[in-house]
Amino acid sequence: MTPTEIPGPEPDWQPATSPPYYSGNNPAHQWSVWEHCSPLFQMIGGLELSVQLVANRLRLHVERSWDGLDDLDVVLFLLRGFSFAVSKHDGNPAGVSLVWLTQSHEDADKALDALLEVLGVGEGIVAFRGDFRDTSSEPSNTAASERTAGDVATSGRTSWWARIRRALGTRTPTD
């Protein structure tokens, strides 16, 4: 088979991984495996520890991925019947790792408690429980219980990072 050459990209095409997606002149849009799968995941909380510490404790391999927000570290694993993902974006200003169930479950608290038990850490490492993006319920940490639903509720124009800072009660002047 003779190697085929194709022309390089057009000069006005932005990288296919660059947001805002579907804008610019590049006809292609690339998404990562993480971007493709994570919308199906159920966020169940945030932990004040790195993905690497979780991986070290459970002897997991940390994978590098990326999405429209940033590069990220992630581990996906099965533990006590729950299918987990723990992720942290490099640019996450709150510095917490997000905990997800890769298959929705009615008892998210039970899943998070199982993870904490196996990690050998207490409730003090939990930054928040639940999904900070969910405006129908408050995250169940002490700081969140002192805020009103309006403090956590956000519009589509609010950045993902601003939402996580609000869920944790740490605002910046740009919020």
Helices and strands as residue ranges (DSSP letters): H 33-37, G 38-40, E 42-47, H 51-58, E 63-66, E 71-79, E 82-89, E 97-101, H 108-119, G 123-125, E 126-129, H 142-145, H 149-152, H 160-168
